Amino acid sequence: MVTFEIDDLIGVLKGLSPYLIGVLIILILATIITMGVKKKKKPTRKLIRSLTWLVTFAGVIIIINGIIFGPMSTLITLATDSTQKVSVATTNKAKKVAEDIAENGFVLLKNNDDLLPLKKTKKLNLFGWSSINPIYGGAGSGGINELYPIVSLEKGLEDGGFALNKNLNRFYKNYAKSRAAVSIKQQNWDLPEPPANKYSKKLINQAKEFSDTAVITLSRLAGEGANDIPQDMSKVPYQQNSKDYKDFNKGQHYLELSKTEKNMVNLVCHHFKKVIILYNGAYPFQLGFVNEHPEIKSVIWAPGPGNIGFEALGKILNGSVSPSGRTTDTFVYNLKKAPYYYNAEKTNYANKKLQDMTVHGFNAGKAQKFSPAFINYVENIYVGYKFYETAAKEQKINYRKTVQFPFGYGLSYTKFQQTMSNLQVKNGIIRFSVQSKNVGNVSGKDVIEVYYNPPYKNGGIEKASANLISYRKTKELQPGETQKITFTINEQDMASYDEKGEGAYILEKGIYEISINKNSHDVIASKNYEVHKTEIYNKNNKRKNDKVAAKNLLQDSEGTVTYLSRKDHFANYKKATSQPHNLYMPKKYLNNYHLNANYNPKRYLNKNDKRPVTNKNYGLKLTDLRGKSYDDPKWNKLLDQLTVKEMANTIALAGYQTPAIPAIGKVQNVDSDGPAAINNNFTHIGSIGFPIEVVIANTWSKKLAYEYGKIMGQMAKEMGSSGWYAPGMNTHRSAFTARNYEYFSEDGILSGYTAANSVLGAKSVGVYPTIKHFAMYDSNGKMVSAWATEQSIRENYLKPFEIAVKKGHANAAMASWAFLGNKWVGENKALNQQILRKEWGFRGFIVSDFFRSNGHGFMNADISLPNGVDAMLSTFAGGPNQVTYKNAPSNIKYMKRALHNILYTTVNSWVYSEDGQNTSLPTWKKIAYGIDLILTLMILGLGIMTVSKYRARKM
């Protein structure tokens, strides 16, 4: 989400400096002339002075025009286009889709004694301060706006037919009326909660008389900004709830109960025998305490519901909706024992050279520093459930004591029986069917989860023992009803990436167990599939869904880190998962590390390149290429028509839009934020807010993911946007990553298919989603070097993007703020050109993440264009978003390629359809031209009048 900071102002002033200097020079000259004619006769003196200041006025007007039609044109256009809004009809449709997502995406984690649904209870006591101030979304580009009414938690329950204890409501409001603001500008770790001794006997007794059922709401909020979720609350500022004790002791983290919360839970469980826990947060929480209280019968996970999602909560509690959501992350009892825990937060480098590269900037008007830092992805391929399932198989952990709620876990009010057919195999294609029968007493939806367990050789290619490969959600099944679903799996999708041996994907011979599961841990049924001969998918035998075979390209990203290995039952676990012991970047990587301050803009210039053709006139218009292949020969001719200035301007000013190029009929394409709501950050017009991406993934419904993408695309379209900065699809590597609410899951397959269907939905109405953040942005920082094995990068962190490209046909992407090894990802040609484009077949453009005026100290156009990033997400002319040597043959070549990518994506959007064309000038330009005309006539009139008066005096 765009914000305006002091360094942005400085950047604007730098960009305007030539114009401001011009104004100053004109004023100085006018003053000199005015003073210099003192000795002239009065009529002559008056004539010269009058004409001088008229010319000065005209000059200033010309310079102002140069500013508003030049460097400030994009900003003014974005800030003044407020005519297009989402229609009421589309908003109502969006509400329906959003509520469907919440109904399908809230997860029932526990339901002892079948407490839910509440068949007889119609009154509820809502405990927990968050019951009156729950979390609705996230903070930053993935947040929701305040333009539409929000269905509160209380309103959702009341709409579900429940009466609520108003005394408790008043009690919490008297304690604190609202939650401290959390946004991209500021973070806040306060957890307001009245201490247990504040609950009077009268209040508790009245609550017991009101209802025998209590609902405790616990919320956690984080978002886009400078820091991830605190792993040690004693190191961050937060408001204590009591003077008698600290809410958190040293070493306690944000994703466990505070002391005040714990006391409140104890209090409620002491007085009530029917207690429901509502966890309202995007991040896996330590919920082990629910097993300590037999009074806690039920637990519901309800992450950010957006504007309307809490309507679903009332329906789930009253039984009109049977919950069908499944977890998208693993919930463990102790997050400190997670393999990533000591390598979850960024660590600043100790090298003096890197410390001296600290970038100084501002956030919310406050000085802020960004220093070169790193995160070691030490867990290797064993991310999320893949570690816990494999570690259990290797007897490294006691699964039941470690994992509370597995990945893919969720309860229903009914019961299902799944049966799996035999495998039908032909040419490496595996087909089988699964029947799901509702054997319970109420209707509901089931989720069929398909996993595979590959053969593993000790010390061989790293492999997890459980790997999601496919899934489907059934329709609403009535009691006794059965649905049959057919699955088709390509054996090539079970191949592992062998970076240490063949440098290729390999399907090793042996037995592959294909199973249908209740969740990642509990197998319902399985069949064995045997591969008789090892297949190596190299350049002579590529996988069918690759354009060219994958090969080792990211070896430099491994660095010198020790990575977790399954060998000998995870024998190196302690060493691999310990805190970083070396805070220095090795010399061989340090020598090539650079930021903007020490970068040579000639680095990618080739003196042997010949100057490409520009500024030709073949009479082609951009619309002539709509629907044409990316490789159509006409593209070369169209690109030859462009001027260097047109290309450089388009690349540099691609923030929330791509500029118009009138000569080829390209209109301005507007791109809007974000995953949960369509937001125009300049006009402050937006759409209704959807449940966060975690809830969308929790549905395990490809159909709902498509509907989400389609309605988001329609709302963007009605707001005049052809691009959508979403979906976010980085991996939930750590529960402490603040932006996890903006992403789908810890699993690449679930994230990938949810994203792919969202992309297809948006594209169906002519809007191009910009999949983000490509790639390795699994933290909340800038200039953070991710060190990881190529196998883990390919199998986990790139997998969602790969599926979004191959299955969703995504044609726009956003480069992240991350570094992969010692390079910003925007400078990683292997990632952007070889893997994304050549291997996967991506056709379209890559835009940087938000640029600011200085590229945050590490992004610039000179390193982006040669390595596959085509556009800078900037709205200011001038600065590192501009190519330094625009007329260098190499840079012209890079710019033409970038324009090819940008134009290919934009021309295939709805804007260039027959009913989408709008080539008229922006309203502000029409007004500006009108004012210019009036001022011109006025200056001419005053000039004529001045001369006429002079002549009259002379006579």
N, C-alpha and C positions, 0 to 999 in steps of 0.2 A: 504494500500500500504506500502510495507516494506521500511524503511529508516534505515540508520546506524548512531547510536548516540554514545556519549562518554560512557554512561553506558553499551551499547552493547560491546564496546571495553573492558571495565573493566570486563564484564562478560566472554568474550572470554579469556582474560588473566587469569582470575580465573580458567577457565576450563583447560587451558594449563599449569597452574602452576606446576603440578607434572612433566610434561615433561620438562619444562624449568629448574626446579630444578635439574632434572636428567642430563641435559646438563651441568649445572654449576658444579655439583659434578664430572662429568667425566673430565671437563677441570681442576678443582682443583687438582684431582688425577694425571692427566697427567703432570701438572706443578710441583707437588711435586716430582714425579718420575724423571722428567727432571732435577730438581735441586739436587736431592738426589744422582745422579750418577756422580757428578762432579769429584770425586776422582778415578773413574774407569779408566782403561786404555782406550786410545782413541778408538780402534776398538770396545771394549765391550761397551763403553759409547755411541758410535755412533749407535751401533746395538740396544741397549735398547731404546734410544731416538727415533729412527726411528720407531721401532715396536710399542712403546707406542703411538706415534701420529697417526700411521696407525690404531691401535685399537681404539683410540679416535675418529678418523674420521669415522670409521665403527659404533661406538656407537652413534655418532651424527646422522648418516644416519638412523640407526634403530629407534632412537627417532623421527626424522622427519617423518619417515614412520608411526610411531605410531600416530602422530598428524594428518597427512593428511588422513590416513585410519581410524582414530578414530574420535575425536571430530569435526574435520573440514571436514570430508568426505561429509556430506550432503551439506554444503555450496558450496564446490568445484564442486560437481556434478550439483547442480542447476545453478551455475554461468558459467559452461562451455558447457552446452548442448544447443548450438545455431544452430543446424543443421536443425530443423524443422520449417517451416514457412507456413502461410496460402497461398493456391494456388490462382492464379489469377482468376480462374473460380469461386472459392468459394467467393472471395472478391467481384466479380461482382454481384454474387447472393445476398450477404449481402447488397450491396448498394441498390439493388432493394427493399429488405425487409425494410431497414432503411427508404428509401424514402416513401414507402407505409405507414409506421408507422407515419411519419411526416404529410403526406397528410391527414391521418385519425385522427391525434392527436392534430393538431393545432385547437384552438377553436375560433370561431367567437362569440364575446361577444355582439357586437352592430353593427347595420348596418342601420342607419337611412337614409331615402330617397333612399334606395337601392344603395348607393354609390358603393358598391362592388357587383359584379366584375367591374373592370374598363374597360368598353367596348370601350370607345373612347380615354381615356387618355393613352398615351404611353410614357409620360415623368413624372418623379417623382423627387421631392425635398426631400432628406433624411435629416431630422433634428435630432439633438441629437448626442452627441459624440459616443454613443453606436452603432450608425449605422455603424461606421467603426471598432468598437471593441465590437461586441456583445458577449454574453455568449454562449459557445458551449456545455458545460457539467457542471461538478462540480469539486470540489477539493478533492483529496484523492483517496481511492480505487475505487470510482465510477466515476473517471474522464476518459477522453480519452487521448490517447498518441499523439505524434507529428510525427508518422511514415508515415501517409498518408495525401494527400492533403485535405484541408478543403474548402468546398464551403462556401464562405462568404455570408453574408446577401446581399451585393451588387451583387455578382456573381449570386446568386439565382434569384434576380429580373431581372438582365440583361438576364439571360437564359430564363426568362419568357417573354422577348420581350420589357422590359422597358429600356429607356435611363435615365441615372441618372445625376444630376447636379454635375459636377466635381469641380466646384468652392467651393461648400459646403464641398466636400470631402477634398480638400486641406486646407480649413479653419480649419477643425477638426484635421487633421494631424499636422498642424502647432501648434495647441494648446497642443496636447499630442499624441505621435505616438502610444503608446501601453498601455495596461492596466497593472497595477502593478500585479506582480505575486501573486497568491493565491494558496496555496497547503496545504498538510497535515502538512508541516513544518511551514507555516506562513499564517496569515490571514491579510486581508487588507480591510478596509471599505471606501477607497477613492471612490468618485463618480465624476470623471472628467467631467466637463461641462463648456463651455465658458459662462461667464456672458453675460446677454442680451446686455449690452453696448458695447460688443466686435463685435457684428454684425453690420457692416457698412451699411449705406443706400444703397450704391452701391451693396453690396452683396444681400440685401433683394430685391431690385428692379430687379436685374438680375434674382433672383430666381422666382419672380412673372412673369417675362417675359418668363422664361423657362417652367413653368408649373403652373396651378392653383391648383395643388394637392400637399399636404405635408404629409409625413409620419414621425411621431415622434417615435423614438425608445427609450425605457426606459429599462434598464437592472439592475438586482440584482444578485449578486454572493455570495455564501457562501459554506462551505464544511467541510470535516472532519478535526478536530483539537481540540483545547482546549476549544473553546467558541462557544456558539450559537449566533444567530443574535442579534445585540444590540437593546434593548428596550429603551435605552436612549443614543443617539449618543453623547451627551455631556460628556459621561464617557469613550469614546474610542477615540484613536488617529485616525485622518483622515485628509487629505489635504483639506483645504478650497479653494474654487474657486475664492474668492474675498477678498480683504482686507477691503472692505467697510461694510461687513455684515457676519454673520455666516450662514452656510448652514442649520444648525439645531439648534434650541433653546433647552434649557433644557427640557427633557421629550419627545422630538420627537424621533421617531424610524426610523429604516432603511427601513421599508416597506411603507414609504410615500414619497411624493415628497420633495426633498431638495428645498431650496429657489431658487437656481440657476435653477433647473429644472422647478419650477413653473413659474419663470420669462420667461424662454424660451418658455414654453407652451403658456403663455399669448401673447408673441411676435408673435409666429406663428399664433395663432388664430386671432390676430388683422389684419394680412396681408393676410390670406388665408381663403376661405370659405369652402374648402374641406380638412378636416384634418383626418388622420388615425393614431390611436395610436397602436403601436406594443409593447406589454409588453413581454419582453424577460427575464423571471425569473421563478424559480420553486415554488415560495412562493406566496400565495395570497397577492395581493398588494391593498392598499387603492386607488381605482380608482374612488372615488366619484367626483373628479374634472372633469371627462369627461361629467358629467351632467351640469356643470357650463358653458360649452362652446358649444353653438349650432353648432359651426363650426366643432366640433369633431363628425363626422358622424359614424365612424366605429372604432371598437376596436378588435384587434386580440391578443390572448394569444398564444405565441410561445416560450415555455420553451426550454432549451438546445437541439439543433437539432442534435448534434454529427457532424460527418464529412460531411454528405451529405444532412441533413434534410432541409436546407434552399432552396434547389431546389423546395420543396413543396410550399414555400411561393410565389414564382413567379407564380406558377400554380394557387394558390388560388386567387391571386390578378387579374390574367388575365381571370379567369373563367373556365379554362380547368379542374379544380378540384373544386367541391362544398364542402365546409367545412362540416365535420361531427363529429368533436370532441366534447366531453362534459366535463364539469369541474369535477375534481375529489376531489376538496375541495370547501368549501363555501367562497365566496368573500363578505366581510362585509364592511360597510362604515367606521367603527371605530374599529380597532383591540383592542383598550384599553378597550372596553366594552365586549370583549370575556370572557367567564366564566373562562378560564384558565389563563388570562393575568397576574395576580399577582402571579401565581404559575407556570410560564413557565420556568423561569431560576432556576438553582440549587442554593441552599443556604447552605453555610458552617455551620456545627454544632458548637454550642457554648460550648459544653462540653469540659473541659480541657483534659480529657482522649482522646477524639477524635482528638482534635487539636494537641496533642502530637504524633498522629499517622500519621501526614502529611508525604507523601512520596516525596522524592526529586529525581528528574530525569532531563533529558535533552530533548529538542526538537529543532531541527535545531542548535544544539550546544549551545543553551541557557538554563540556569538553569530554571527548572520549578517545581512547587509544585502541588501535587494532595492531597487535603484534603477530609476527609469524609464529604459528603454533602447529601442533600435530595431534592426531588421534591414531593409535595403533588398533587396527581391526583384528585383534589377537585371536578371536574365536574362530577365525578361518571360515569355512563353509557352515559351521555349526551355529547358525543364527536361530534364535527362538526355539521352537519345539524341536528343531533338528538336533540341537544339542541334547535336550532333556530325554528325547526318545532314544537317541543313540547311546547316551551315557547310561541309561537304564539297561539297555541291552548288553552293554559292556560291563555292567555291574559296578559302575563308577559312582552311582547315586542310588539312594532309596527313593524310587519315584513317588510313592504315595506320601512320603514325608517332605518331598521337595516341591512337587507340583500340586497346587490346589485345584485349579480349573485348567484343563489342557486347551491347546489350540483347537478350534472347531467344536467347542463344547457349548451345549445349551439345552435347556429343558423345555418341555411343552406341557400343556394341560391334558394332552392325550398321549397315546402310545402308538408307536409304529413298528411294523415288522418288515425288515428288508431281506430279500432273497436275491442271490446272485447266480446268474446262469453260467454255463461253461464258456470258456473262451473260444472264439472263432478267429482263426489266424490265416491271413493270406498276404504274402509279400511284405511281411513286417508290420502289417496293420492288424491290430487286435480289436475285436469287437465282442461286446457282451452286453447283457441287459440286466437291469436291477428293477425289481418290483418292490414298491413301498405300499404297504397296506396299513390303513388306520385301524388298529385293533382296540382303540379306546372308545370313550363314550361321547366325546365332543369332536367337532371338526378342527382341523389344523393343517399346517404345512410341515413337510419333512425336508431335510437336507441330506442328499446322498454325497458322501465324501469318498473319493477314490485316491488311494495312496499306493506307492510301490516301495519295495524294500529290495535294493540291488545286492548282488553278490559282492562281498568285501574280502579282500586278501590283506592280512595283517602287514602293515607297512606299505601297502600299495596306494592307489589313487584314493584320496579322501572321499568317503561316501557316508551319508546319513542313512540311518536304518528306516526312517519314515520320510516320505516326500510326497506332498500333495501333487497330483497330476491332473485331476479333473474333479468337477463337482456340478451338481444341479439341484435346484430347489423345485419341489413339486408344486402343483396347484393346491388350492384348498381342498383337502380330502375329507369327505363326510365319513362318519363311523362306518366301518366295513368296506369303504371304497379303496380301490387299488389303482395305482398309476405305474405304468411300465416305462422306463427310460432307457434308451440305448446309448452306450458309450463307445466311442471310437478313439483308440490310442495308437499313436505311431511309436514303434519301438525306439526310434531315434530320439524321442523326447525323454528317454530314460538314460541316455548317454551322459557320461561324466566328462568334465574337461580335464585332460591330462597335461598339465603345464610342465611337469617335471620330466615327462618321457617324450611322447609323440608331439606335444605342442598342438593338440587337436582334441576334438571331442571323440570319446571312445565308448563303444558299447561292448563291455567285456562279456565273454562267454560265461554261462552259468545260469542259475535259477533266479528269476525275478518274481518275487511274491507281489501279486496285485490284489489289493484288498479293498473292501468297503468298510468304513469305520464309523463309529459313533462320534469319534473325535480323533485327534492324532495318536492317541494311545490305545483306545479300546476297539479292537477288531471285531467286526460282525461276521464276516466271511472272507475267504481268500481263495485264489487260484494261482497256481504256479505257471510261469511262462519261461521256457528255456531258450536261451540263445546258444546255439551250438558252435558258433565261430565268432571270435572277436572282430568287431567292425571298427575300423579307424576312418574317421570322416575327415580326410585331408583333401588337398587340392585335386586329387584324382578320384575322390569319392565323397563329395560334399553331402551334407544333410539336405534333404529335399526342400526344406523351408529356408535355406540360406541361399543368397545370390552368389557368394563365393565362400569357400570354406574358411572357418575360423582358424586362426593360428596365433601363436604367442605374439602379443603386441604390447602388453602392459607389464612386462617383467620388471621394469624400473620402479614400479609402484610398490614392490615388495619391501624395498629398503633392506635393513639389517635386523628386522624384527623376528622374534621367535613366535611361530604360530602354532596354535593348538592342533594336535594330530590324534587321530583315533588309534594310532599304533600302540600296541601293548596296553590296551584298555585305557587310553588317554594318559599314558605314563608321564607326559610332560605338562600336565594340567597346571600344576603349581607354578612352574617356571613361566609358562606361556601367558597365564592370566594374571600375573602379578603386576604391581604398579610399574610404570616405565622406569627403568634403571638408567637409561642413557638419554639425557636431555639435549644432546648435541646432534645436529644434523651432520652425517658423515661428509667428509671433505669432497668426495666424488659427486655428491648431490649439491653440496653447498656452492660449488664453483659455478653451477648453471642456474642457481636460484636468483630470481630478479623480481622486482616490482617496477612500477612506472618510473620511479626516481632514478633507477640505474639501468634502464632498458635502452638498448640501441635501436632506434626505429628503422635502421637500415638492415637489420638482421636478416629479414626474409626477402630482401631485394636481390634479384639475379641480374648481373650486368649483361648477361647474354640474351635476356628476354627482349623481344622486339615489341615496339609499341602497337597494341591492338587497335583495331579500327574503332573510331567513335564518330558521333555527330553526322552520320549518314542520313539520307532521306529516301527510304524505300516505301514510304506511304503506309506502313503497317501501324495498326493500333493494337493495344493490349487485348482488346476483346477478340481480335482475330485468333488469339491463341487459347481462348477458353475451351476447355475440353480436349485440347491437343496433348499428345504425349510430351513428357519432359524432354525427350530426345528429338522432338520434331525439328527439322532443319530451319523452320521459320523463326525459331527462337534466336538463332545466331543473327539473323537479319534485324530482328527487333532490337536486340541488345546493341547492335552496331549503330542504331539510331541515337542512343543515349549519349549525352555529354558527360564529361568527367564531373562537372559541377552537379548535375542531376544525380549521378550515382553516389557521389560523396555525401550529398545532402540527405538522400534516402537512407543511407546506412547510418549516418550520425544521429538522425532525429527519428528513431524508431521507437520512442517511448510512448506506449499506450496508443500507438498508431503507426502507419507507414505513410509518408507524405504523398501528396498528389504529384504527378509528373504530367502536366497538361499536354506536352508534345506527343506523347504516345497514348493519351486518353486514360491515364491512370488517375483514378480519384483517390482521395484520402480514405484509407481504411482505419477505422477506430478499433482498438483492442482494449477490452475491459478486464479488470480483476474480478473475481477470484473464485475459489472452489465452492464456497458456501452461499455466496450471493454475488450477483452481477453488480459491480460497483464502478461508477465513473468517478474517479478520484478528483476530478477537476470541477464538475458541475454538481457533485454530491447527489446525483440521481442514481437510484439503485433499484434492485429487485427484492422480493421477499427472501429471507434467509432460510436455507435448507439445513437439515441435520448435517453435522460435520462428516467428513469422509469416513471416519471410523464407523459411524452408524451405517453408512451406505455399504461398506464392506461387510459389516455384521449381518446384513440381510442374506448374504451368500446367494444373491439373486442377480443373474446376468440381465434378466428382463428389467428389473428395477434400475439397475445401473444404466441401461439404455434409456429408460424413461427419464431418469435424472439428467443425462446428457442432452436429451432432446429438448426438455423443457427449459434447461439452462440456455441452450442455444437459441430457443425461441425468444426468451426474455432478452438475451443479448441483441438479437436481431431487431426487436422492437425498440431497443434503446439506440439503434443505429450502429451497433458494433458488429464487425465481421470476424473478429478474433476474440478468444477467451483464454485468459491466463490460468489454465487449469486443464486437466486435473493434476494435483500434486501427487506424486507416486514414489517418493523415496521410502526407504525401508525403516520399519520400527526396530532398528538394531538394538536400541536401549530404551527402557521405559522412561528414562530421564531426558529424552530429547524433547525439548519444549514444543517443537512444531509437529509432533506426531499426530495431533488432531487434524492436521492438514493433509495427512497421508493415510493410506488404507490399512496396511497390515505389516506383520513381521514376515509374511510369506510372499515370494515373488509371483507365484502362480495366481493366488487369490487377488493380489494387487494388480497383476497384469491383465487378467480377464475383466476385472471390475473397471479398470481404466479403459481397456479396449472397447468395451461396450458403451462407456460414457462418451468416448471419442466418436464412435459410430452414430450415437444418438445426436450429438451436436452437429456432426457433418451432414446428417440427413436434412437439416434445415439450412444448410449453407454456411455454417459457422465453423471456423477452423480452431479447434482446441490447441493450446500450446502446452504440451506435456512438460512437466517440470518436477524437480530441478535436476537437469542432466549434467553431471551425475555425482554420486558419492557425497551428497549433501545430507548426511544423516546426523547432523548436529545443528547448532544454531549460531554459527560464527562466520567470520570472514577470514580469509588467508589461513585456513586450517588445512594442513596437509593430511590427507587420508593415506595411510600405508596399509596395503592389503594384498593378499595373493590374487593373482589373475583368476584362479579358479573361483574364489569367493566373489570377486567382482562380476564375473560372467554369470555364475549360477544363482547369485542372490541379488546383488544391487543393480545390475543392468537388466535382469529378467523382466521386471514390469515394463520397462521401456521397450524391450525387444518385442514383447507380446503386443503392446500398444501400436507398434509400427507394423508388425507382420499381420496381426489380426484386425486391428482397428484402423490401419492405413493412416495413421497420424502424419500430418504434413507440416507441423510447426513444433518447435521445441525451445525450451529455455535453458541456457547454460547456467550452471549453478555458480555460487560464490566459492565453491570448494577448490582446493588444490588436490590433484592426484599425484602423490609423491611430491616432487619439487616444482611442479608446474601447475598454474591455474588450468582448470579443465578446458577453458576456452582456447588454450594454446596447445592442447593435446590432439594432434592431428590423427593419431591412431584411434582415439575415441570418437571424434566427430566425423572424420572422413572414412576411415577404414571400417570401423565396426558399425557405426550408425548407418552410413550411406552404402558402402560397398557390400558389407556382409548382410545387413538386414534389408537393404533396398529403400531406405528413407529417401523421399523426394519432397523437399520443402526447405524452409529456412530455420536457422537457429538464431534466437535473439539472446543477448546477454540478460542477466538479472539486473535489477534496478541499478542504474549507473551513477547516480548523483552527478555533480559537476566534475568530479575528479576520478571517476571510475573506482572509487573507494581505495585509490592508491595502487591498484594492481590490474585493473582491466583497461585495455585500450584497443583502438581499432587496428593498430599496426600489428599486434600479435593475433588478433581475432581472425581477420580475413584470410590470412594464409593457411590457417589451421581449421577452418570450417565454420566459424561463427560469423554470421552474415550481417547482423544488425545490432546496434547499441540501444539499450532501453534508456534513452536519454531524451529530454525535452529542451535542452539548452544547446544552442549552437556555439561551438568553440570548446577547446579542451581536448582530452585524450579520446573523445568519441569521434574526432576527426582524423582521417588519414593524414599523416605528416607530409609525405611526399606524394601528393595526389597525381602528379603527371609522370611518376616513375612507371615504366612499362610493366613491371611486376605488379605494382599496386593497381594499375588499370585492369590487368588480367584478373586479379583477385576480386576487384569491385564488380566486374562483369559477371563473374560466377555468383557472387552474392546477390546481385540484382536478378539473375536467372532464378535463384532459389526463392527470393522474396516474391517476385512477380508470378511465379508458377503457383504459389500458394494463394496469393490474394486474388488472382483472376478467376480462380475456381470457387470463390466464395459467393454468397448470395448477392453481394453488391453488384456483381457483373451479370446477374441474370437479367432477363428482359424487363422485369418489373422493379429491379433494384438499382438501376442506373440513376445517379444523381450527380451531374457534373456542374451544377450551379455553384456560384461563389458562396462561401460562408457569409452569413448575414453581417458579421462585423466588418468584413472587407467591403461589402456594398456600402455600409454606412461610412466607412473610412474614405472610400472613393468620393462619396457625396460631400463629405466635409472638405476634402481636398479641392473639389471643384468650387465650392463656395469660397474657400480661403483664397484660391487662385484668382477668382473673379474680384474678390475684395481687394487683394493686393494690386491687381491691375487697375482697378477703379481708383484706389488711393494714389497710385503712381500717376495716373492721368490727371487726377485732381491736383496733385502737388505741382506737376509741371505747368498746368493751366494757371494756377495761382502765381507761379513764378513769372510767367509771361505777362500776366496782367500787371504785376508790380513793375516790370521792366517798361511797360508802356506808360 
